[in-house]
Amino acid sequence: LAEIELLADLDYNTAMENAQTLGMQKGIEEGTKKGIEQGIEQGIEQGIEQGKKIAYEESKEEIAKKMKKLNVDVNIISQVTGLSIEKINII
C-alpha cells in the first residue's frame, strides 16, 4: 500500500512538473508572438512617420524650386519654406 501511494505521489509530482513546463513554454511562445506583433506594428508606425517627414521636406524643396523659377528673392523663399539660403542655392 505504501508503494502504491509513493507511485501515486511520484506520478502526481511528475504530472505537475510537466504541466508547469508546458505552461511556461506556452507563456514564452505567446509572449514572443505578442512582442513580435508589437514590434512590427511600431516599425510600421515609425516608417509611416519617417515617410511623412521625407515627403514634407521634399515638398518644401519643390516649392522652393518653383519660387526660384519665378525669380522670387532667396530670402523670401527661405522664410516661406523654412529652408536655409544655402540649401535653396543648391536646389
C-alpha positions, 0 to 999 in steps of 0.5 A: 500500500505504501508503494502504491501511494509513493507511485501515486505521489511520484506520478502526481509530482511528475504530472505537475512538473510537466504541466508547469513546463508546458505552461511556461513554454506556452507563456514564452511562445505567446509572449514572443508572438505578442512582442513580435506583433508589437514590434512590427506594428511600431516599425510600421508606425515609425516608417509611416512617420519617417515617410511623412517627414521625407515627403514634407521636406521634399515638398518644401524643396519643390516649392522652393524650386518653383519660387526660384523659377519665378525669380522670387528673392532667396530670402523670401523663399527661405522664410516661406519654406523654412529652408536655409539660403544655402540649401535653396542655392543648391536646389 
